[in-house]
Amino acid sequence: MPLDNITPLIQKIARQAHVTFKGCTPSVGPDNELFLEKQELLNALVTAVRAADLEIVPRNKPGPMIKEQDPAGPSVTYMHICETDTFSMGVFLLSSGASIPLHDHPGMHGMLKVLYGKVSIRCFDILEADDADLTDVNSSDRPRFDPPVSDCQTDHLRRSALRSLGEYSEDSGPCVLTPLRHNIHQIDAVDGATAFLDILAPPYDPDDGRDCHYYKVLKTVAAAGSESKQQQEQDEGENEKGEEMWLLKISQPEDFWCGGEPYPGPDVSF
């Protein structure tokens, strides 16, 4: 088959994303060979994409075409590329030092590919529901947190595990999430402005149970009043892969909001 050098790369990515995720359910995972084959084709296309393919000028390099960051504006903006019932695709742009807080993608698959700059991504998995449910646990046996967690917040607690912590650049492959793996994550810009392509399947839809939730990591304290090993490690910023901790579901942080801006690249159609 001859190589297609006419179709823009972002169009090829969109078509493969549609093929990969069409009919995909949250239960589709690492044991589904057909899905993995389709995902590998999508992974190869996404790995190859660069800012120039989307006609995006890196904002961490000097030049007359660089858009100046408005100090009063959002530190995170989004360029919408396309959305279908199967997936959504767009570009997030983060100014230097910006962060997308810890959040989830319930029942969704996704890919994140850095276009320029560098990001640090910290990913969590929610552990089994039976282990995370504290509603039937005697109050005296429940873990203690700093700051304290009220009884009404108990059903918003989730026992989780830190699965990965790494840095990604334009030369890295995509960060991949599934409904059960790496689904909760925080994204921080590292050493300057950055941008990344974001694919989610299916798209967010609050009416279908796919709304974005935000979380904060809680510190646990020992019953005797001394600091636990987990709290000491968190205070020192030395979280390790596989470490268990508690997450509290919270409202969207007041200091975070995402603005919008036009996408300058090739049109995507079906």
N, C-alpha and C positions, 0 to 999 in steps of 0.2 A: 504494500500500500504506500503510495507516495506521501511524503511529508506535507503537512498543511502549513505553509508559511504565510498564508493570507489571513486566516482567522486570528484575531487577537488572542493572546494567551488567556486573558481574563474571561473571554467567551468560552474557551475550551474548559477552563476551570468550572464555570457555571454549568455547562452541559454535563460534565462528569459528576459534579455535586448532585445534580438532579438524578442521574442514573444511580449513583451510589446510595442516596438516601431515600429514594422513592419507595414507599411502602415499608420503610424501616421502622421498627418498633423499639421501645426502650429495652426490650429483652434481647435484641440482636446484639451479639457480643463476640468475644474472642474465639468462640467455637463455631462460628458461622463462616465456612470457608469462602462461600460466594461473596458475602459482604466484605470479607477481608481482601479478596482479590480486587473488588471495585474500589475499596478504600486505598489500596496500594497505588492504583492508577491515579486517583485523586491526589494522594500524597506526593507523587512524583511531579505533577503539574504545579501544585502549590509550592513545593520546594524551589521551583525554578523562578517564581515570580519575583520581580523587583519593582521598586518605586517607579522607574522609568516606564514599565509596562502599563502603568495606570496614569502616566503623565503627571505624577506627583513629584514636586521638587522638595528634596529634603530640607527641613528647616533648621538643621544643625550645621549647615554649611553656609558660608558667606556668599552673597550674591544679590543683585538688584531685584530678582524675582521672589525673594523670600518674603512671606507675609509676616509682618511684625505681630507679636503676641500682645493683645490688648490686656493690660494689667487688671481691668475691671471685668474682663470676659472669662469664660470657662477655661480651665487648664486642660480639659479633655473635650474634643469635638468628634463628630461622627460624620462620615461621608457615606450616604446610602447608595449602593450600587444596584441591587435588585432584591426582590422577595417573591417567592411563590408559596404554595401550600406546603412544599417539600423542604425548602431551606431559605435562609436569608443570607445576604453577603454585603459587607461594607468595610470601611476602613476607619479605625480609631486613630486619632492623632493626640499625643500627649506632649505637653510642654515639659521643659526640663524640671525634674523634681515632682512631676505629677503622678498620681496614683489612681487606679480604679479599685475601690475598696473590695474587701472579701465579699464575694457574691456567688450565686449558683445559677445553674441552667437546668431546671428540673425536667427530667425525661428527655433530655436533648443530647445529641452528639455535636461535636464542634472541632474546629481547627483554627489555630492562631498562627499566622506567619508574619514575622517582622519584615518590614519593607526597608526601613533604615533606622539607624540608632540601635539601642539595646534596651531590653526589658528584663526585669527579674520577675519570675512567676513562682508563687508559692501555692501548691495544690493540696487539697484535703479530700479525704473520702469519709463519708458518714458510715459508721459501723452499723452492725445489725440493729434493727429497730428494737428488738427485745433488750439488747444491751444498753440502748440509749434512753429507754423509757424509765423515767423516775417517778411516774405518777403513783406507782404501787409500792414505792420504797419508803420505809419508815423515815420520818424527817431526821431522826437522830443518826441514821445510817447514810444519809445523803452526803455527797462531798460538799465541802465548804469552799466558797469562792471569795476572791477579793477583786472588785467590790462584791458585797453580798448579793445573792439572787433571791428575789421574793418568791413566795409560793405561786403567785399568778404568772411568773415567768418560767416555771418549771417545764411546762409543755413546749417552751421554745428552746430548750437545751438539747444539744445534739452531741453525743460522744463521737469523736472523730479521730482520724489518724493523719498526720502529715505524710503525704506520699512522695512529694518531690519539691525541691527548691533549686532552681537553676536560672541561668542567664541565657537569653536568646538574642541573636543578631541576625542581620540579613543573610549571613552565610549558614545559619542553622536551619534544620528542618523544622516543620511546624510542631507546635505543642498541641497534642490531641487529647480531647476529653470525651468521655462517654457518659451515659446516664448514671453509671455507678463508679467510674474511675476518674479522678482529677476534676470532678464536677464543680467543686467549690474552690475558687482561686482568687488570688489578689495579684494585680499587675502593676509594677512600678517602673517608671522611666529611670534609666541608669545613665549617668554621665551625658546628659543633654536631651534634646527633643527626640521623639521616636514616633513611628507609625507602624501599624500592623493590620494585615488583612484578617477579617474575622468571618468565619462561616459557621452558622448554627442550623441544625436540622433536628426537628422542625423549628420554625421561628417561634419567638416568644408569642404567647397567646393566653392572656389571663382567663379568658372565657373557657379555655380548654385545659386549665390547670397549670399553665406554663408561665408563671409570673416570676420576676426576678426578686430574690430575697437577699438581704444583706446580713452579715454575721460579724461578731467580734470574738476574738480568742480570749477565754477566761483563764485566770490564774487560779490554781487550786492551792489551798492552804492545809497544812497538817492539822489534825484534830487537837493535838497537844499545844498548838499555838506556834510551833517552830515552822520555818519554811520547809516545804516539801522539795524534793529533788527537782520535780517538774517546774515549780515556781522559780527556783534558782536558775535553771537553764533558760527559762523564758526571760527572766530579768537580764541575763547576760546575752540574750539574742542568739543562743546556741541551739535552736531547734534542730533535731536530727530526724532524718527520714524514718518513718515508721512510728515515731513518738505519738502516743495517744494524748488527747487533750479534749477540752470541752469547748463547743462553740455555742454562742447565744444568738438566736435570730433577732435582728433589730430592724428599726426603720431605716430608710435611706439616710446616711449621714448628712447632716445639714450643710457641711462644708464641701459636699460633692454634688456636682451637676454636670450634665453633658450637653454641650451645644451642638449645633449642626452647621455644616457648610457644604457647598456643592461639590460633587464628584467631577473631576476634570477629564477622566479617562474615556476609553472606548465604550460605546453603548453595549449593553448586554441584553439579548432578546432570546425568545423561545418560539 
